[in-house]
Amino acid sequence: MRIALLSYRSKPHCGGQGVYVRHLSRELAALGHDVEVFSGQPYPELDEGVGLTKVPSLDLYGEPEPFRTPRLREYRDWIDVAEVVAMWTAAFGEPLTFSLRMARVLKGRRADFDVVHDNQCLGYGLLSIKKQGFPLVATIHHPITRDRSLAVKAAKGLKKISAWRWHSFLAMQGRVARRIPSLLTVSNSSERDIREAFHVAPDALATIPLGVDVDLYAPRGPRTPGSIVCVASADAPLKGVSYLLEAVAKVAAEHDVHLTLVSKLDPDGPSAALIDQLAIADRVSVVSGLDDAELAELLATAEVACVPSLYEGFSLPAVEAMSCGTPLVATRAGAIPEVVGENEEAALLVPPGDAGALAQALLRLFDDPELAVRIGAGGRARAAERYSWSAVAQATADRYQAAIDAAAERTSEC
């Protein structure tokens, strides 16, 4: 098949969308399909055999100047104006504007692609692509309604209004999702949440879990005593990093520990403030920009990995840690119990938002080497058995073919 894979932003490392695009496109190409990725900034890192077409936005949220106002000469058309106006009014406009740009890019290219696969954009422009006759599939990793609820809850005062406004694109995503005949998600938990949030047709949604490179993310030694690794957006309330920081402060009273946060930390954000408040700056390191090999090395040499999220639609960091054989502490949030198992076979699970329970679970692993070895080995076995990108690609290609066949049937009926 000739596949157009769309991703409105594709952060290469430690960002679920960029990781998904890279590995799925590589494995689809390995199956013999022709894949072209269309992406806005940040652009993905892709493997040999996969094409990349850059669909640039104004990159209003990129480093080193997020929330910048573009110079007049940067404006190319009314879509750019709409993107800036959305930012000025505290909304996130990229899903809409990327989809509108893609409708233009694909206009007149119906003969070039057998199927179009959207990765979590769900903008109105997709409906134009559908009208052009393209069979259309979309992945919804999880409904961002959960992010909105937690962001609004964490905000104070007038910032609650801003948090709600930022997520105003959700109304669009729900409307578009209901008009796409073939949807994918990554866990049974996400499937239930998407049905509740977006009210999609019963037969439109299928679950295909994400994968991991079990050869790269593999056990190696030795492990660094007292080391904890967490891969998460530190200042996003959804990721629960504040509770992990509190847990580290508690554990440090009994054990020599050091937390490595794989994240970009806002020096004026809530996590940085909490690190200072808890007086654990000497116990916490923050790193970012790691490539896959560096991240795998970090996870594989940690004594413990932690996923403290308040909600997850899947959790690639959990699967990557399990694949490395690293003992894992995680929360009973969203799809995490489904991913790691319920019975302490591959992780110790604690209630979300409970720093005390996190601290106790971390101490259990530090104080019981036999338990740590059993949890690590169980995680490695579970990752190797259940989560491979080749299986993800084959199942996704099967959904493509079903979408192509359904579109052809609708055309013949007309």
C-alpha positions in Angstrom: 0.0 0.0 0.0 0.9 3.6 -0.5 0.4 5.3 2.9 0.3 9.0 3.9 1.0 9.2 7.7 0.1 12.5 9.2 1.5 13.9 12.5 0.9 17.5 13.4 3.9 17.4 15.8 6.4 14.6 16.1 8.9 15.2 18.9 11.6 12.5 18.2 12.4 11.4 21.7 10.3 11.1 24.9 7.2 12.2 23.0 4.6 9.6 22.3 3.6 10.9 18.9 7.1 11.1 17.4 8.0 7.7 18.8 4.8 6.2 17.3 5.4 7.7 13.9 9.0 6.6 13.7 8.5 3.0 14.7 5.2 2.4 12.9 6.5 3.9 9.6 9.7 1.8 9.8 7.8 -1.5 10.4 5.2 -0.7 7.7 8.1 -0.1 5.3 9.7 -3.4 6.4 6.4 -5.1 5.4 6.8 -3.8 1.9 4.5 -0.7 2.1 5.4 2.7 0.7 5.2 5.3 3.6 5.4 9.0 3.4 5.2 10.9 6.7 3.8 14.5 6.7 4.7 16.4 9.8 4.8 19.8 11.4 7.4 20.9 13.8 9.1 19.4 15.7 9.9 17.0 12.9 10.4 13.3 13.5 13.5 11.2 13.1 12.7 8.5 10.5 14.5 5.4 9.4 15.8 4.6 6.0 13.1 3.8 3.5 10.5 6.2 4.9 9.9 9.6 3.2 9.4 12.8 5.1 7.4 15.8 3.8 7.7 18.8 6.1 4.5 20.8 6.6 5.8 23.8 8.6 3.7 25.7 11.0 4.8 29.0 12.5 6.3 26.9 15.3 4.8 29.3 17.9 5.6 27.0 20.9 9.1 25.9 19.9 12.4 26.7 21.7 14.1 29.0 22.3 11.1 31.4 22.1 7.8 29.8 22.9 4.6 31.8 22.5 6.4 34.2 20.2 4.6 36.7 17.8 5.9 36.2 14.3 7.3 38.9 12.2 5.0 40.2 9.4 7.2 38.6 6.7 6.6 35.2 8.2 2.9 35.1 7.4 2.2 33.1 4.3 -1.6 32.9 4.3 -4.8 33.1 6.3 -4.0 29.7 8.0 -1.0 31.3 9.6 -3.1 34.2 10.8 -5.6 31.8 12.3 -2.7 30.0 14.1 -1.5 33.2 15.7 -5.0 34.4 16.6 -5.6 31.1 18.4 -2.4 31.6 20.4 -3.3 35.2 21.2 -6.6 34.1 22.6 -5.0 31.3 24.7 -6.1 28.4 22.4 -4.0 25.7 20.9 -4.5 26.0 17.2 -2.0 23.5 15.7 -4.4 20.5 15.3 -6.8 22.7 13.2 -4.1 24.5 11.2 -2.1 21.4 10.4 -5.2 19.7 9.1 -6.1 22.6 6.9 -2.5 22.7 5.5 -2.7 18.9 4.8 -6.0 19.3 2.9 -4.1 21.7 0.6 -1.0 19.5 0.3 -3.0 16.4 -0.6 -5.3 18.2 -3.0 -4.9 16.6 -6.4 -2.8 13.7 -5.1 -5.6 11.1 -4.7 -3.7 8.8 -7.2 -0.5 8.9 -5.0 -1.9 7.3 -1.9 -4.1 4.3 -1.1 -4.9 5.5 2.5 -4.3 8.5 4.8 -3.5 7.8 8.5 -3.9 10.7 10.9 -2.0 10.6 14.2 -4.2 12.4 16.9 -4.7 15.6 14.9 -8.5 15.2 14.2 -8.8 18.7 12.7 -11.5 19.9 10.3 -9.2 19.6 7.4 -9.4 15.8 7.6 -13.0 16.1 6.5 -11.9 17.8 3.3 -9.3 15.1 2.8 -12.1 12.5 3.2 -14.3 14.4 0.6 -11.4 14.2 -1.8 -11.9 10.4 -1.8 -9.1 9.3 0.4 -9.8 6.3 2.7 -9.1 7.7 6.1 -7.9 6.1 9.4 -7.1 8.0 12.6 -5.3 7.1 15.8 -6.5 8.6 19.1 -3.9 7.6 21.7 -6.3 8.9 24.4 -8.9 11.6 24.6 -7.3 14.9 25.6 -10.4 15.5 27.7 -8.5 13.8 30.6 -5.6 16.3 30.1 -8.1 19.2 30.2 -9.8 18.0 33.4 -6.5 17.6 35.3 -5.1 20.9 33.9 -8.2 22.9 35.0 -8.1 21.2 38.4 -4.5 22.1 38.9 -4.8 25.7 37.7 -5.6 28.5 40.2 -7.8 31.5 39.7 -8.2 32.9 36.2 -5.7 30.4 35.0 -8.5 27.8 35.1 -10.2 29.8 32.3 -6.9 29.7 30.3 -6.5 26.0 30.8 -10.0 25.4 29.5 -9.5 27.7 26.6 -6.2 26.0 25.6 -8.1 22.7 25.2 -10.9 24.3 23.2 -9.8 22.2 20.2 -11.4 19.2 21.8 -14.9 20.1 20.5 -13.5 19.9 17.0 -11.8 16.6 17.7 -15.0 15.1 18.9 -16.9 16.2 15.8 -14.2 15.0 13.4 -13.7 11.7 15.2 -17.5 10.9 14.8 -17.1 11.4 11.0 -14.1 9.1 10.5 -15.2 5.6 9.8 -12.0 3.8 11.0 -10.3 4.8 14.3 -7.5 3.2 16.2 -6.5 3.4 19.8 -3.8 1.8 22.0 -5.5 0.2 25.0 -8.9 -1.0 26.1 -8.9 1.7 28.7 -8.4 4.4 26.1 -11.1 2.8 24.0 -13.6 3.1 26.8 -12.6 6.7 27.5 -12.8 7.7 23.8 -16.3 6.2 23.5 -17.4 8.1 26.5 -15.7 11.4 25.5 -16.4 11.5 21.8 -19.4 9.2 21.3 -18.0 7.5 18.2 -19.8 4.8 16.4 -19.6 1.3 18.1 -17.9 -0.4 15.1 -15.5 2.5 14.3 -12.9 1.9 16.9 -10.3 -0.8 17.2 -7.5 -1.3 19.8 -3.9 -2.0 18.7 -1.3 -1.6 21.5 2.0 0.2 21.0 5.3 -1.6 20.7 8.9 -1.4 21.9 12.2 -2.3 20.3 13.1 -5.2 22.5 16.6 -5.5 21.1 17.5 -1.9 21.9 15.5 -1.7 25.2 17.1 -4.7 26.8 18.7 -5.6 30.1 22.4 -4.8 30.6 24.4 -4.2 33.7 25.4 -3.2 36.1 22.6 -1.1 37.7 23.4 2.1 39.6 22.4 1.7 43.3 19.7 4.0 44.5 18.9 5.4 41.0 15.4 6.1 39.9 14.4 7.1 36.3 11.2 8.8 35.3 10.4 9.7 31.7 7.6 12.3 31.8 6.6 15.9 31.0 7.6 17.3 34.4 5.2 20.3 34.5 2.2 18.5 33.0 -0.3 17.8 35.9 -1.4 14.6 34.1 2.1 13.0 34.6 2.0 13.2 38.4 5.7 14.2 38.7 5.0 16.3 41.8 3.9 13.2 43.7 7.1 11.4 42.7 9.2 14.4 43.9 7.4 14.2 47.3 8.1 10.4 47.4 11.8 10.9 46.6 12.0 13.4 49.6 10.4 10.7 51.8 12.6 7.9 50.5 15.8 10.0 50.9 15.2 10.1 54.7 15.9 6.3 54.7 17.9 5.6 51.6 20.5 7.1 49.4 18.6 7.8 46.2 18.9 9.9 43.1 16.1 10.7 40.6 16.8 11.3 36.9 13.9 13.1 35.2 13.9 12.7 31.4 12.1 15.9 30.7 12.4 19.6 29.9 11.9 21.5 33.1 10.6 25.0 33.2 12.9 26.8 35.6 9.9 28.9 36.7 7.4 26.0 36.6 5.8 24.1 39.5 8.2 21.1 39.4 11.3 23.3 39.8 9.6 25.2 42.6 8.7 22.0 44.4 12.3 20.6 44.1 13.5 23.8 45.8 10.7 23.6 48.4 11.5 20.0 49.3 15.3 20.8 49.3 16.1 17.8 47.0 18.0 19.6 44.3 21.0 17.4 45.0 18.8 14.3 44.6 17.3 15.2 41.2 18.9 15.5 37.8 17.0 16.7 34.7 18.0 15.5 31.2 16.5 16.0 27.8 17.3 15.4 24.1 18.3 11.8 24.6 18.3 9.6 21.6 16.9 6.1 21.7 20.2 4.4 22.6 20.9 6.9 25.4 17.4 6.5 26.8 17.7 2.7 26.7 21.1 2.9 28.5 19.7 5.1 31.2 16.6 2.9 31.8 18.7 -0.3 31.7 21.2 0.9 34.3 18.6 2.3 36.8 17.8 0.4 39.9 14.1 1.4 39.6 11.9 3.1 37.0 8.8 5.0 37.9 5.6 6.1 36.1 3.7 8.3 38.5 0.9 9.4 36.1 -2.6 10.4 37.0 -3.8 9.1 33.7 -2.2 7.2 30.8 -3.8 6.0 27.5 -1.0 3.5 27.2 2.5 4.5 28.6 5.4 3.8 26.4 7.8 4.7 29.3 6.4 1.8 31.3 6.8 -0.7 28.4 10.4 0.6 27.7 11.4 0.1 31.3 9.9 -3.4 31.4 11.7 -4.3 28.2 15.0 -3.2 29.9 14.2 -5.6 32.8 14.1 -2.6 35.2 11.9 -3.0 38.3 8.9 -0.6 37.8 6.7 1.3 40.2 3.6 2.7 38.5 0.1 4.0 39.3 -3.2 2.4 38.8 -4.1 5.1 36.3 -5.9 4.7 33.0 -4.4 1.9 30.9 -1.3 1.2 33.1 -2.7 -1.8 35.0 -3.7 -3.3 31.6 -0.2 -2.7 30.2 1.9 -3.9 33.1 -0.4 -6.5 34.7 -2.3 -6.5 37.9 -0.6 -9.0 40.2 2.9 -7.6 40.8 4.2 -9.7 37.9 5.9 -6.8 36.1 5.4 -3.8 38.3 4.3 -2.6 41.8 1.1 -0.6 41.4 0.0 2.2 43.7 -3.0 4.6 43.8 -2.5 7.7 41.6 -1.8 10.9 43.4 -0.4 9.2 46.5 3.2 10.2 47.3 3.3 8.1 50.4 2.3 4.9 48.5 4.9 5.7 45.9 7.6 6.1 48.5 6.6 2.8 50.2 6.8 0.9 46.8 10.2 2.4 46.0 11.5 1.4 49.4 10.1 -2.2 48.9 12.2 -2.6 45.8 15.3 -1.0 47.3 15.1 -3.2 50.4 14.2 -6.5 48.7 16.6 -7.4 46.0 14.8 -10.7 45.3 11.5 -8.9 44.7 13.3 -6.4 42.4 14.9 -9.2 40.3 11.5 -10.9 40.0 9.7 -7.8 39.0 12.4 -6.9 36.4 12.4 -10.3 34.9 8.6 -10.4 34.7 8.5 -7.0 33.0 11.1 -8.2 30.4 9.1 -11.3 29.7 5.8 -9.4 29.4 7.3 -6.8 27.0 8.9 -9.4 24.8 5.7 -11.4 24.6 3.1 -8.7 24.1 4.6 -5.6 22.6 6.5 -5.7 19.3 6.3 -3.0 16.6 6.2 -5.6 13.8 2.9 -6.9 15.2 1.6 -3.3 15.6 2.4 -2.6 12.0 0.7 -5.7 10.6 -2.4 -5.1 12.6 -2.5 -1.4 11.5 -2.0 -2.5 7.8 -5.0 -4.8 8.2 -7.1 -1.8 9.3 -5.8 0.2 6.3 -7.0 -2.6 4.0 -10.4 -2.7 5.6 -10.7 1.1 5.3 -9.7 0.9 1.6 -12.3 -1.9 1.0 -15.0 0.0 2.8 -14.3 3.2 0.9 -14.5 1.2 -2.4 -17.8 -0.3 -1.4 -19.2 3.1 -0.6 -18.1 4.4 -3.9 -19.7 1.5 -5.8 -23.0 2.0 -4.0 -23.0 5.7 -5.1 
